[in-house]
Amino acid sequence: MLRPTLAVATLLALAAPAAAQQKMIWHMQEYDDSAALVFGVPETEEVTIFFLCKPGTPGLTVQSVIGSKGLEKDADTRLILTAGSIKKSFAGKGIPNEESGSVDVEAPAQLADLKALAKAGGTLTIEVKGAKRGVSLSGIAPVAAKFEAACAKPKS
């Protein structure tokens, strides 16, 4: 499983207080050794969920950033994503969120899982132990296509 800690740290380091009032959207971030598809406010720490890949390698990491209740660090747990009739359940682990003080959930996933959820449209429901949140899938298709292309090519 990829550890997106550095990617998240970079994302959080770009925070701009004035941008905090902006609307959350699907956007992509590219780093030296990874790419992320993010639902949040660009260039801020306001993130609800992200998918991370290491270009040229199979698989993704998905991480919810909605907190949880009663989940301990490193505890085995489920991350459930639902859109329309598509429901994906991922075996994950609790990871501490130093910014919020909560425990979020990270799990391995496949690009096919993301594509199926994005294609379903409507609302993506994110569910972890003790927390549930819905986010709009509006605007995800073109960004997910760019993310898929970035994940497919190895970095030189």
C-alpha positions, 0 to 999 in steps of 0.5 A, a space after each residue: 500500500 502506498 503511503 500518501 503522507 508526503 503527498 498529503 503534507 505537500 497538499 496541506 503545505 499549499 494551504 491559503 486561508 483566503 481559499 478556504 471559502 472556495 467550493 470543493 471540486 475534483 482536481 488533480 495534483 501531480 508530484 515527482 513520484 505520484 499523482 492524486 485525484 482529490 475532492 477538496 478546495 485546491 491548494 488548501 488543506 480542505 480535502 474530503 477524499 483522494 485517490 493516489 497512484 504511483 505512475 507506472 505501477 498497478 493499483 491506487 490508494 484511496 483515503 477518506 479524510 472525514 474522520 471516524 469514531 472509535 477507530 484506533 490508529 493502524 486498526 483494520 477497518 472498511 472504507 465503503 464508497 457508494 455511487 448509484 448502484 455501485 458499492 465498493 468496500 475496501 479493506 483498510 487501516 486507520 491512519 492518524 490525521 495530524 491536522 485534525 487530530 482524528 483517525 482517517 481510513 486508507 485502503 488499496 484500490 484499483 483504477 477500475 473501482 474509481 472508474 466504476 464509481 465515477 461513471 455512476 455519477 450523482 453523489 459519492 457516499 464515503 462511509 467509515 467507522 462512525 462517519 459518513 459523508 456524501 460528495 458530488 461526482 459532478 466534474 469528476 470525468 475529465 479530471 479522472 481521465 487526466 488522473 488515469 493518464 498520469 497513473 499509466 505513464 512511469 515518471 522519467 
